[in-house]
Amino acid sequence: MSESLLQSLKSVYTGRLFTDAIDKQPYLLDWRKRKQGVALAVAEPDSAEGVACVVRWCAANNVVVVPQGGNTGLSGGGTPEPAETAALPAVVISLKKMNRVRSIDVVNNTLTVEAGCILETIQEAAAQAGRLFPLSLASEGSCTVGGNLSTNAGGVNVLRYGNARELCLGLEVVTAQGEVWNGLRGLRKDNTGYDLRDLFIGAEGTLGIITAAVLKLYPLPASRQVAWVSVESPDVALQLLGLAQAKLGAALTAFELISEVAHGIVLKHVPNSRRPLADVSPWYVLMEVVDFNNDEACTVALQAILEAALQASLISDAAVSSSEAQYKAIWALREDVSEAQAAEGKNIKHDIAVPVSQVANFVRETHELVAAAFPAVRMVTFGHLGDGNLHYNVSPPLDQLHEEFLKNQDAINLIVHDSVARFNGSVSAEHGLGTLRRDEAARYKSSVEMNMMRAVKQALDPHGIMNPNKVLAV
Ligand SMILES: Cc1cc2nc3c(=O)[nH]c(=O)nc-3n(C[C@H](O)[C@H](O)[C@H](O)COP(=O)(O)OP(=O)(O)OC[C@H]3O[C@@H](n4cnc5c(N)ncnc54)[C@H](O)[C@@H]3O)c2cc1C
């Protein structure tokens, strides 16, 4: 059966195709190494027409399509189903070979790129043209823009520039029928009917395959500086956020919260990392300020806010970057938390959002509930406070075996996500649903919302071949 299907695929598609187990394996295991999938083959076309050819063949042969970019997703969306649950054979379509920057329009402030472009490459292409592409995540060296758009990725600059959806003006998409839709419009105004682009953004490959995008560019700041400050609690961090926003406006581009527990794990596992401040504090804030003229103006703005915060007793100490190397070293303390946590061992991750005003209340209430049910667990809390988005991770007590601890996953998820629901929040702020959060999202959404989502899926993918069982259960 598999052999005849493969022969049939090869008769219509002559691009790059992996069929040997060893070649397929990197595409079948997710980044967290929690989900091992199976697939008939991995196709790596280098054009939208190549992608369309494979999708048409899949549609005709009732074969599932799993789009994949950099495979850094944290919700299992880019991995095919495991052998036990895979009802149909699957083909992974990797976009990695569609990695060209097609054009740049500095007057329109847009960049047209293929979906497999690595995010860091796009940032560099923009900078070479004297522009900023502001999407920035710790995985930017390996994630792709197609994956960023399909998960509506967030990252550290959402506070100022918005998430991936807000950075995209147009898309090229291969539909579930294997047609190519050219919606590569670089328009800032276009009210000509339903916004199809926005349906594909955040759809995690369940409605079609993004093959190219028109992205928004911004002026490149002349200076960027970062401060690492000690704060007593998330309540105080929120007061500091209010002060910084009032005084800095759009010059404040990032505002991150890091608990001492998260900071300690980085110091333990990341070589050459060190404390920017002498004293230990229960919480820290990392804030970034930019200026479009020069370093001096940036320094003055940052110093003014820190002095105001000291006077208001919001912060007890602060370290400020005075070189690009220091800037990067301070950012690394925040961005390395995920990798350090992986080195520390298994943990239970949550990517939640609540209204910014409720973050401190959420942390206080949820910490109490989790600690009451599971004493001695370590709350590895950090994230994008300016967006109300926390990576609210739970690590086992130091003396508990990690595999043993993971048996509590469902119970801990329930405590955390019920708490999120009480605060009118979201169980997935920026990582998407994939299979990891699919059923939990369905539990908290109304039947009205779920029915509209199913109707969209049915309309665009009537045969259910596009990444089935991700986002919505079949
Ligand atoms: C260390 C680390 C830090 C991270 N930090 C952040 C963060 O700060 N913010 C954040 O938002 N995320 C973060 N992530 C998660 C991840 O990097 C993002 O979700 C990223 O956008 C995924 O891109 P990718 O190319 O790796 O996509 P993949 O993992 O390959 O795929 C993700 C989903 O998109 C679909 N997909 C991929 N490409 C396409 C396409 N061209 N067309 C249609 N569907 C497609 C897949 O089917 C899957 O459902 C982090 C991950 C790691 C490992």
The ligand as an ORCA input file, in Angstrom:
! r2SCAN-3c Opt
* xyz 0 1
  C      13.263     28.267     22.507
  C      11.929     28.638     21.934
  C      11.399     29.896     22.191
  C      10.166     30.269     21.652
  N       9.686     31.516     21.906
  C       8.511     31.900     21.365
  C       7.994     33.205     21.609
  O       8.565     34.018     22.317
  N       6.829     33.527     21.007
  C       6.146     32.660     20.208
  O       5.094     33.018     19.671
  N       6.606     31.408     19.988
  C       7.763     31.007     20.540
  N       8.234     29.747     20.306
  C       7.423     28.785     19.538
  C       7.780     28.674     18.029
  O       9.091     29.077     17.758
  C       6.784     29.501     17.213
  O       5.503     28.918     17.335
  C       7.138     29.627     15.731
  O       6.268     30.588     15.174
  C       7.000     28.329     14.963
  O       7.617     28.490     13.696
  P       8.153     27.203     12.907
  O       8.608     27.649     11.564
  O       9.147     26.476     13.725
  O       6.804     26.378     12.754
  P       6.555     24.809     12.933
  O       6.892     24.393     14.313
  O       7.197     24.052     11.842
  O       4.967     24.765     12.738
  C       4.105     25.379     13.648
  C       2.658     25.265     13.132
  O       2.498     26.005     11.937
  C       2.169     25.157     10.839
  N       2.941     25.647      9.698
  C       4.282     25.833      9.604
  N       4.597     26.394      8.437
  C       3.445     26.566      7.764
  C       3.106     27.116      6.514
  N       4.031     27.612      5.701
  N       1.804     27.133      6.130
  C       0.838     26.643      6.948
  N       1.102     26.113      8.145
  C       2.386     26.086      8.556
  C       2.518     23.753     11.272
  O       1.695     22.792     10.636
  C       2.252     23.835     12.763
  O       0.886     23.680     13.015
  C       9.450     29.345     20.849
  C       9.989     28.074     20.595
  C      11.206     27.722     21.120
  C      11.747     26.377     20.802
*
